[in-house]
């Protein structure tokens, strides 16, 4: 029987639209035409593990440009990439009346603070473990172990919802149930098959 549901954030509760920052960087002659190239240039994983602060990340972004950019401008563009998925948020909030609901996401301090202030993600469910606080990102097993410890999760009674198969597979390797998120309807149906009803 499922007791706890753990949700990823990106591409589950918010879709990501990197076009504004990529356009901004292109206008300021930075060598980044796509999100993958940008992530490689700034070593985003180091930020999401908490080894580089938000201020440090902004400096890395600014260093890519060949035209002057203020930290405030870069911060605004870095934060301007989220499209809220209200149906998924409301679904999680309904589930939290009957189950333990937690968030587990690869996210740095800048985006986490923004998601909390703009959308109240720190008030969804019963707790959250952003990767920058855990010191490690999914799919490393340590982040799942820390979630188990922090939220008193029992693997066999826990289901993880994430858009990336590798992250779900890592949770399953620890004995969790897993759902690869593709859409609101598919995730609701997959959870229902596990006996989870909102």
C-alpha positions, 0 to 999 in steps of 0.5 A: 500500500502506498503511503507517500508520493514523492514528486520531481518539479521540473517538467512535472509541476513546471515546464521549462522554457529556456528561450528567453535566456538563450535569446538574451545571451545570443543578443549579448554575443554569448556562445550558447545556442541551446540549453545543453550547450549553456548547461555545459558552459556553466557546469550547472550540476555544481550549482544544483549540488550546492557547490556553487552559490547563486551569485557564483552561477550568475557570474559564470553566466555573465562571463559568457557574454561579450557585452556588459550585463548586470547581475540583476539583468542576468538573474531576471533572465535566469529566473524567467523560464518556468511555465506552471502546470496548475493541474499537477500542482492541484493534484499534489495538493489534493493527494496531500490530504490523504498521503505524505507528499514530498518534492525531490528535485535537481535545483539550485538555490536561485530557482528554488527561492523563485519557485517558492516565492512565485508559486509557493512550492515550499507549501506543497505537501509535507516537505521538500529536498532540493538537490542543492541542500542534499549536496547531490543530484538525482539519479545518485542514490545518496539523494534518495537515501537522504529523502528516506531519512528526512521524510521517514519514507518506507521504500515499499510504500513510496512512489516517485514521479519524475519525467526522467526514466533514469531518475525513476529507475534509481528510485526503483533500485532502492525499492520505491515504486516509480512513475515516469511522468509524461502528462497529467492524465497518464500520471494520474492513471499510473498512480491509480493503478498503484492504488493512489486516489486523490 
